[in-house]
Structures are given as C-alpha cells and as structure tokens.
C-alpha cells in the first residue's frame, strides 16, 4: 500500500525535478546524436541503448515531444528548434494514420505541445505556422474518430489495432486528439457529407470505456473489485453486444495490467479538465455535462483508490497486480518495490503516468471544494514522483540513453531485455516512460512556481495569451 508523505509539496520536490531536467538534456542529446529516423521510432532500450520494435508506430511523438518539454522546462531553444523541425519534417504520416488508436500520443505530444506553447506566449511564431499546427490537430482528431465501432444505446468506441471488436483502456488518452480537434471547431465528415460531432464521439468512447473496462464492485461488477481495470473489452460487432474482458500486455483479463490502470487514471483526470472548458449547451441527451463530469470523477477515484491500496509503499507498481510470481514475494505491498527481485518486473512507466493522474485528480477535487480528498490524491502523486525521481529509478549513467529505469513493454511477448544473470527484465527504459516522467516533472515545476497547470485545453478558448 502506498505510504503517502503528508509533508511533501511541489516546492520540496524541486531539487529532484531540477535533477530530472539536467539529466534529461544529456539523454535527449545522446539519442539524437546517433538515431536515424530511417530505422523506425525508438521504443525501449536494450543494454542502455534505444532500439525499435515494429508493432505500431506510437512512440515517435514521445521522442520529439520530449524535446519540446525540455525547452518548456529550461528555456533552452536548442530543444525547441529540434522538436519543431522534427515535427514538421517527420510527423505528417501520423496525422493520416488510420491504422492505430494512438493519435493522442503521437500528435498531441508534438503538434499539440507546439500549439500549447503558442497559447501560453512561450513560442513566437507567424500566423501561417500556427494555422499549420491547428490544421494538423484538426485532421488528427477526425482521422482518429473515423476508426469507429457503433454500439447499441448510443455508445461506441475508437477501436484498437486488434480490430473493430476491440476496445483498449489506453485509448482513453487518445481522446485528447478528438478534444483538441473539437475545440478548434472541426468536424468529421462521412458518406453523403454526414457530419459527425467529435465531442459526441469522444463522450461515447469515454462512457463505453468506463462502463466496460473499469470495474466498480457493484451491479454488473458485483463479483469484482472496485477500481480494477481490464486492458481490453471485446464486443460482437454483428449485434454490438459485450462479450468479455481481454488483455494484450497484462497477465489476465481478471487482473490489472498496471500501465492500463495508469492510462485510465490520467485519461479521466485530463478529460475532467477538458469537459470543464466546454459550455453546458454543447452537451445533450445521455451526455449532459454534469453527468459526464460525474462519471469521469467516479472512474478516476475508483482507479486511484485501487492504485493506492494495491501498489507497494513507494507507489512504483509491478507490471500486473495478478502476476503469478508476486505470490512468492511475501508481503510485497508493505515495502518498496524491488526491480532486482527474482520473480516479477516492476513498471516505472506506469508510475510516471499514474502520478500525473493523481496530481491532476487532486487538483480537480480541490478546485471544486473537496479539499481533503483532493489533498490525499495530490500528495499521493507527489509521493510517487519523489521515489520515481530518485534511486534506483532515475538514470544517472551518462552512457544510458534512458531517463527512467525499470520500465517494461510487453511481458507476455517477452520483448523486454533480460540481462544475463537476472531473473526478470530490469534496468531498461521506454520512450513513453521517459516522456511521461518529463510531463510529470514539468507539471511539478510549474506548480512550485505558482504557475497554472499546463493543459492542451485552454479554458479561455483557443486564442493565445497576449
């Protein structure tokens, strides 16, 4: 169980946050000095060097987005120009990629960060460049929304690369692509010029995910545990009926793959921020604004509570809550996680994602007057960050290209490098783990300085600040 440090504040974490960005600069430079885009996108490290893995191209946006986050945190324009140039030169294929559910990862991390920096007055640019980023994000959201399976009762979802029958829990964070596209005033057009509202389609996906991938321990879920997450929900696409849970990267459909747990937590918390920027008149039918906010908060809190209760005391989880080797590790929840154990790997990338979700959820609850509950989640996020940004997770080795160690990608497929003499994969990093650690560090850097939380959904509209 996570042991929350009640004395932690973002300001107290600043020495660690600053260290993250000092190390981050060297990691980015080392990778960029040798990486050839012709070889594909960097995915995870093997013996400390980033390698690619052909499955789906979902990590290139994290590579170039990391440069933009580094600039945001440090003001070093070298990273801005590198991230901006790479986005313009290499990210276009991701905008029209109909074959993946990952637009919110690739395109919001690049085009989205650039437009965000313009909104914040951090990036001086001309009207044409800004419109270029806006057009890219409009197209990305529409292309993502076109990858669609309809369900009865007004539901539906953006389906995974497995096919139209498959809803992945992690796709909830790709809904950022639809949110930004809608906020920019865009719509998807189908056969006969039929217009599809991106907000409605996003709301349908959110509700379907919460209903079928998140368990609440009551009603249909009475047999299960509140806050557990299934990686995949599988449907009969002939009649739209729900069939069963599934998983690709977890141990079992009836356990929780912890990175999927983290995606739900962060995805719900971030969508709470977006929904609050939209006027109530945009919502109708079964998707009234108040109901959507309630459902997102209900899911986020259930998953957050499960995380706090089922994660080791430092908040760094093992890769799946039901991984079989955990039974041989004694009371592993009562002590800090051990990436060098002989039974199951930890997943530091899940911790980076979940910590940001906890902080954002805590901020949301405090903003609406639920100060005590918000404080618990917020400090929980800070506690996870404190451990993540320290030994044995923060990579201080200048020759290692990864920033956050002990991340895993696909345990069931045995894709993760296992060093000679080690019983489980460890000491490696992932592109998504490093990127989300930088996002988390930037969030805490801004909070400590008394600045607003960064968001891709400016509450004042889409005009940049003067």
C-alpha distance (Angstrom), angle and dihedral (degrees) to the residues before:
residue distance angle dihedral
X1 . . .
X2 3.79 . .
X3 3.80 111.9 .
X4 3.79 104.5 -144.7
X5 3.80 116.9 -144.9
X6 3.80 102.3 -136.5
X7 3.82 92.2 -166.4
X8 3.79 96.9 58.3
X9 3.79 121.9 113.6
X10 3.77 131.7 170.4
X11 3.81 88.6 -108.1
X12 3.79 92.4 55.3
X13 3.78 89.1 52.3
X14 3.80 94.3 54.2
X15 3.83 97.1 98.8
X16 3.81 88.5 57.4
X17 3.80 93.3 42.6
X18 3.79 91.4 50.9
X19 3.79 89.9 49.4
X20 3.82 89.6 52.8
X21 3.80 91.4 57.5
X22 3.82 93.7 42.9
X23 3.79 89.9 55.1
X24 3.79 92.3 38.8
X25 3.79 93.1 62.5
X26 3.79 91.9 58.4
X27 3.80 92.5 45.7
X28 3.80 92.6 52.6
X29 3.80 92.7 45.7
X30 3.79 93.1 48.4
X31 3.81 93.1 51.0
X32 3.80 95.3 43.6
X33 3.80 92.2 49.0
X34 3.79 92.7 63.7
X35 3.81 108.2 19.7
X36 3.80 118.8 108.4
X37 3.83 114.5 -158.8
X38 3.80 87.9 -150.3
X39 3.79 87.9 73.8
X40 3.81 94.1 59.1
X41 3.78 131.5 -106.1
X42 3.82 122.9 -38.2
X43 3.79 109.3 -110.1
X44 3.81 112.4 166.0
X45 3.77 139.0 -14.9
X46 3.78 129.3 -99.5
X47 3.79 113.3 -164.8
X48 3.78 88.5 -12.9
X49 3.81 98.0 -51.9
X50 3.77 124.0 105.4
X51 3.80 115.6 -113.9
X52 3.78 134.0 -179.3
X53 3.78 129.3 -116.3
X54 3.79 120.5 -163.5
X55 3.79 107.5 -135.9
X56 3.77 107.9 100.8
X57 3.79 125.8 -18.3
X58 3.80 98.0 -118.7
X59 3.82 104.0 129.6
X60 3.81 106.6 59.9
X61 3.80 90.9 87.3
X62 3.80 89.4 56.6
X63 3.82 90.3 54.1
X64 3.80 94.9 55.1
X65 3.79 94.6 30.7
X66 3.79 88.3 59.6
X67 3.81 88.8 62.1
X68 3.80 90.2 53.8
X69 3.81 92.4 48.8
X70 3.81 89.7 49.3
X71 3.80 89.8 54.4
X72 3.80 91.4 46.4
X73 3.80 91.1 53.9
X74 3.80 99.6 40.8
X75 3.80 108.0 21.6
X76 3.81 90.5 -127.0
X77 3.81 102.8 149.7
X78 3.80 91.9 -161.5
X79 3.78 87.6 77.1
X80 3.80 92.8 44.3
X81 3.78 92.7 54.1
X82 3.78 92.2 44.5
X83 3.81 93.2 50.8
X84 3.79 93.5 42.6
X85 3.81 94.4 49.1
X86 3.80 93.6 46.4
X87 3.80 91.4 49.0
X88 3.80 92.2 52.7
X89 3.80 94.2 43.4
X90 3.79 103.3 40.1
X91 3.80 114.5 16.6
X92 3.82 100.3 70.3
X93 3.85 94.6 93.2
X94 3.80 88.8 59.9
X95 3.80 91.5 59.1
X96 3.79 93.8 63.4
X97 3.81 97.1 33.5
X98 3.81 104.2 129.7
X99 3.81 92.5 173.5
X100 3.82 100.7 74.2
X101 3.79 141.5 55.9
X102 3.83 91.5 -143.7
X103 3.82 105.7 95.0
X104 3.79 91.6 115.1
X105 3.79 89.2 58.2
X106 3.81 101.9 43.3
X107 3.78 103.1 32.8
X108 3.80 105.0 31.7
X109 3.82 88.8 49.4
X110 3.82 90.4 56.6
X111 3.81 116.1 19.6
X112 3.80 88.9 25.3
X113 3.79 94.0 53.6
X114 3.80 91.3 47.7
X115 3.80 92.4 51.6
X116 3.81 89.9 44.9
X117 3.80 90.5 54.5
X118 3.81 89.1 51.9
X119 3.81 90.7 50.6
X120 3.79 89.6 52.0
X121 3.79 94.0 49.2
X122 3.82 91.3 -115.7
X123 3.79 95.8 115.8
X124 3.78 120.6 52.2
X125 3.77 110.3 -153.4
X126 3.76 143.9 146.4
X127 3.77 127.5 -96.0
X128 3.80 93.5 -105.7
X129 3.81 93.6 56.0
X130 3.77 92.2 47.9
X131 3.80 91.3 49.5
X132 3.80 88.7 49.8
X133 3.82 90.9 57.7
X134 3.79 91.1 45.0
X135 3.81 92.3 50.6
X136 3.80 90.9 48.5
X137 3.80 91.4 52.6
X138 3.81 92.8 45.2
X139 3.80 90.8 53.6
X140 3.80 93.8 43.8
X141 3.79 93.2 54.2
X142 3.79 92.8 47.9
X143 3.81 93.9 47.1
X144 3.79 90.3 49.3
X145 3.80 91.7 48.9
X146 3.82 90.9 51.3
X147 3.81 89.8 65.8
X148 3.77 89.4 82.4
X149 3.81 143.4 152.8
X150 3.81 118.1 -168.3
X151 3.81 119.9 -141.6
X152 3.80 130.7 -169.3
X153 3.82 121.4 -90.6
X154 3.78 94.1 37.8
X155 3.81 96.6 -63.8
X156 3.79 131.4 123.4
X157 3.78 143.3 141.6
X158 3.77 147.6 -140.3
X159 3.78 100.3 -104.6
X160 3.78 126.9 -132.5
X161 3.79 127.9 -114.7
X162 3.82 86.5 -92.9
X163 3.78 89.3 75.7
X164 3.82 143.5 -95.3
X165 3.82 92.9 -49.6
X166 3.81 94.0 59.9
X167 3.81 130.4 85.6
X168 3.81 115.1 -176.3
X169 3.80 119.7 -156.9
X170 3.82 91.5 -138.8
X171 3.82 90.8 63.3
X172 3.80 87.6 77.9
X173 3.81 88.4 82.8
X174 3.79 91.0 51.3
X175 3.79 86.2 64.0
X176 3.81 84.8 82.3
X177 3.80 85.9 78.3
X178 3.80 91.7 58.7
X179 3.80 91.8 43.1
X180 3.80 94.5 53.5
X181 3.81 92.7 43.5
X182 3.81 90.4 51.5
X183 3.78 91.9 47.3
X184 3.79 88.3 54.2
X185 3.81 88.7 57.0
X186 3.80 97.9 -106.4
X187 3.82 130.6 145.5
X188 3.77 134.2 -168.6
X189 3.80 116.3 -120.5
X190 3.78 123.3 -153.1
X191 3.80 137.6 176.7
X192 3.77 114.4 -24.2
X193 3.81 89.7 13.9
X194 3.80 89.9 -71.8
X195 3.79 108.3 172.2
X196 3.79 120.2 -134.1
X197 3.80 118.1 -160.4
X198 3.79 108.0 -132.7
X199 3.79 92.3 -154.4
X200 3.80 91.9 55.7
X201 3.77 92.4 46.9
X202 3.80 90.2 49.5
X203 3.81 91.5 49.8
X204 3.79 90.4 50.5
X205 3.79 90.4 52.6
X206 3.80 92.7 47.7
X207 3.80 93.5 51.4
X208 3.81 93.1 44.9
X209 3.81 90.9 51.1
X210 3.80 93.2 47.9
X211 3.80 92.0 46.5
X212 3.80 98.6 47.2
X213 3.83 108.3 21.8
X214 3.81 100.1 39.6
X215 3.80 121.8 64.2
X216 3.79 124.0 -148.9
X217 3.81 103.1 -175.8
X218 3.81 93.7 -118.7
X219 3.78 140.0 80.0
X220 3.78 109.0 3.2
X221 3.81 87.7 1.8
X222 3.81 96.6 51.1
X223 3.80 90.8 118.0
X224 3.79 92.1 54.8
X225 3.80 140.4 64.3
X226 3.81 123.9 -91.5
X227 3.78 111.5 -107.0
X228 3.79 98.8 17.4
X229 3.80 114.7 137.5
X230 3.80 129.7 -149.4
X231 3.78 113.5 -147.7
X232 3.79 93.2 -142.0
X233 3.80 137.5 24.2
X234 3.80 114.9 -158.5
X235 3.80 124.2 -152.8
X236 3.79 137.6 -172.8
X237 3.78 100.2 -117.4
X238 3.81 92.1 -160.7
X239 3.79 94.0 68.5
X240 3.80 102.3 5.9
X241 3.79 95.2 -117.7
X242 3.80 121.1 151.3
X243 3.80 111.5 -113.8
X244 3.81 111.6 177.3
X245 3.80 147.6 -46.6
X246 3.77 120.1 -87.5
X247 3.78 141.4 176.0
X248 3.78 139.5 -150.0
X249 3.78 103.5 -177.9
X250 3.79 101.3 20.2
X251 3.79 129.8 81.5
X252 3.80 97.8 -114.4
X253 3.81 141.2 -6.4
X254 3.82 86.1 -117.6
X255 3.80 97.0 54.1
X256 3.80 129.2 59.1
X257 3.77 121.9 -100.7
X258 3.79 95.6 -147.9
X259 3.80 97.6 -142.1
X260 3.80 88.4 55.3
X261 3.79 87.9 50.5
X262 3.79 88.8 53.2
X263 3.82 93.8 48.5
X264 3.80 90.3 55.3
X265 3.79 92.6 48.2
X266 3.79 94.9 49.7
X267 3.80 94.5 37.4
X268 3.80 93.2 54.0
X269 3.80 93.6 44.2
X270 3.79 92.5 50.2
X271 3.80 92.6 46.6
X272 3.80 89.2 53.5
X273 3.80 86.3 60.8
X274 3.79 91.9 50.2
X275 3.81 98.2 45.6
X276 3.80 90.1 52.7
X277 3.83 89.5 60.5
X278 3.81 93.5 58.3
X279 3.83 123.8 83.8
X280 3.82 116.7 -114.4
X281 3.81 91.1 -118.9
X282 3.83 89.9 71.1
X283 3.80 90.7 65.1
X284 3.80 124.5 74.5
X285 3.79 145.4 155.3
X286 3.78 114.8 14.8
X287 3.79 90.2 -11.7
X288 3.78 102.6 70.3
X289 3.80 110.2 164.0
X290 3.82 94.3 -117.0
X291 3.82 91.4 50.6
X292 3.80 92.5 49.6
X293 3.80 91.4 50.5
X294 3.80 90.0 48.7
X295 3.80 93.4 51.0
X296 3.80 94.1 47.2
X297 3.78 91.5 49.0
X298 3.81 92.0 44.8
X299 3.79 91.5 53.7
X300 3.79 95.3 42.0
X301 3.79 93.2 51.0
X302 3.80 93.7 46.2
X303 3.80 91.7 51.3
X304 3.80 92.5 42.9
X305 3.81 91.5 52.1
X306 3.80 90.5 49.1
X307 3.81 89.1 50.0
X308 3.80 93.5 51.4
X309 3.81 92.1 49.0
X310 3.82 99.0 41.9
X311 3.80 103.3 40.8
X312 3.83 126.7 85.8
X313 3.79 116.3 -96.9
X314 3.83 93.4 -91.5
X315 3.82 92.5 53.7
X316 3.82 95.1 -118.8
X317 3.82 106.0 126.5
X318 3.75 133.6 -148.7
X319 3.80 112.3 -115.7
X320 3.83 95.2 -95.7
X321 3.79 131.3 13.3
X322 3.81 90.7 -134.7
X323 3.79 99.2 41.8
X324 3.82 104.3 145.7
X325 3.80 97.1 -129.4
X326 3.80 91.1 62.8
X327 3.80 88.6 77.2
X328 3.80 88.6 66.8
X329 3.80 94.5 51.5
X330 3.79 100.5 74.1
X331 3.79 117.3 -140.2
X332 3.79 94.3 -8.4
X333 3.83 92.4 162.1
X334 3.82 91.1 63.0
X335 3.80 94.1 62.4
X336 3.79 138.4 43.5
X337 3.78 117.9 -76.3
X338 3.79 116.2 -91.5
X339 3.82 115.7 -146.6
X340 3.80 90.3 -175.4
X341 3.80 97.1 56.9
X342 3.80 121.6 123.9
X343 3.81 99.6 -122.4
X344 3.82 118.7 45.7
X345 3.82 135.8 9.0
X346 3.78 123.4 -121.3
X347 3.81 121.6 -131.7
X348 3.78 111.5 -138.0
X349 3.81 90.9 177.7
X350 3.80 89.2 65.5
X351 3.81 88.7 53.9
X352 3.82 92.2 52.0
X353 3.80 91.4 51.5
X354 3.82 95.6 43.2
X355 3.82 94.5 46.6
X356 3.79 90.6 58.8
X357 3.80 89.6 47.7
X358 3.80 91.3 51.9
X359 3.81 92.3 50.1
X360 3.81 93.2 47.9
X361 3.81 92.6 45.5
X362 3.79 90.0 49.4
X363 3.80 90.9 50.8
X364 3.80 91.2 49.6
X365 3.79 93.3 52.2
X366 3.80 93.2 46.0
X367 3.81 90.3 50.0
X368 3.80 90.3 55.9
X369 3.81 93.1 48.9
X370 3.82 100.8 -97.8
X371 3.77 90.6 120.8
X372 3.80 101.1 161.8
X373 3.81 96.3 47.9
X374 3.78 90.2 43.9
X375 3.78 91.6 50.7
X376 3.81 91.8 53.6
X377 3.81 93.6 53.8
X378 3.78 93.2 40.6
X379 3.81 93.3 52.4
X380 3.78 89.9 44.3
X381 3.79 88.6 58.0
X382 3.79 91.1 48.4
X383 3.80 90.3 49.7
X384 3.80 92.2 53.4
X385 3.81 89.9 47.4
X386 3.80 91.7 50.2
X387 3.80 91.5 57.2
X388 3.80 94.8 39.2
X389 3.80 92.0 53.6
X390 3.80 92.7 54.7
X391 3.80 141.2 54.9
X392 2.95 130.4 -19.2
X393 3.82 93.0 19.2
X394 3.79 107.1 42.4
X395 3.81 108.0 79.6
X396 3.81 111.0 -131.8
X397 3.80 95.2 168.7
X398 3.81 106.6 109.4
X399 3.81 91.2 -154.0
X400 3.82 92.7 56.6
X401 3.81 110.9 86.8
X402 3.80 94.1 -155.7
X403 3.80 123.3 90.4
X404 3.82 101.0 -161.3
X405 3.79 116.9 38.1
X406 3.82 131.4 -148.0
X407 3.78 99.2 40.9
X408 3.80 120.6 147.9
X409 3.79 129.8 -156.6
X410 3.80 114.0 -172.0
X411 3.78 114.8 -2.8
X412 3.85 96.6 175.4
X413 3.81 90.8 54.6
X414 3.82 91.9 45.4
X415 3.80 90.9 -129.1
X416 3.80 95.5 142.6
X417 3.78 119.9 95.9
X418 3.78 114.5 -109.3
X419 3.77 114.3 -162.0
X420 3.77 119.9 -133.9
X421 3.78 109.5 -86.9
X422 3.80 94.0 18.7
X423 3.79 119.6 114.6
X424 3.83 94.3 -153.7
X425 3.83 136.4 23.6
X426 3.79 113.1 -85.8
X427 3.79 143.6 140.5
X428 3.82 93.6 52.2
X429 3.81 132.4 110.4
X430 3.81 137.6 -145.4
X431 3.78 131.8 -142.6
X432 3.82 92.3 -123.9
X433 3.80 92.3 46.8
X434 3.79 92.1 52.1
X435 3.80 93.1 44.9
X436 3.80 94.3 49.6
X437 3.80 91.3 46.2
X438 3.81 86.9 56.8
X439 3.81 90.5 48.1
X440 3.79 89.5 51.1
X441 3.80 92.6 47.4
X442 3.82 91.1 49.3
X443 3.80 90.4 50.4
X444 3.81 90.7 54.1
X445 3.80 93.3 42.2
X446 3.80 90.3 57.4
X447 3.78 94.1 44.0
X448 3.79 92.1 53.0
X449 3.81 89.6 51.8
X450 3.80 91.6 51.3
X451 3.80 92.1 -113.0
X452 3.81 124.7 140.5
X453 3.79 118.4 -90.6
X454 3.79 108.6 -94.0
X455 3.77 114.2 -111.7
X456 3.78 138.8 171.9
X457 3.81 89.0 -137.2
X458 3.82 108.7 68.0
X459 3.79 107.2 -155.7
X460 3.80 92.7 -146.1
X461 3.79 92.1 60.0
X462 3.77 130.3 -98.9
X463 3.79 99.0 -54.3
X464 3.82 114.6 108.9
X465 3.77 119.4 -117.1
X466 3.79 115.0 -96.6
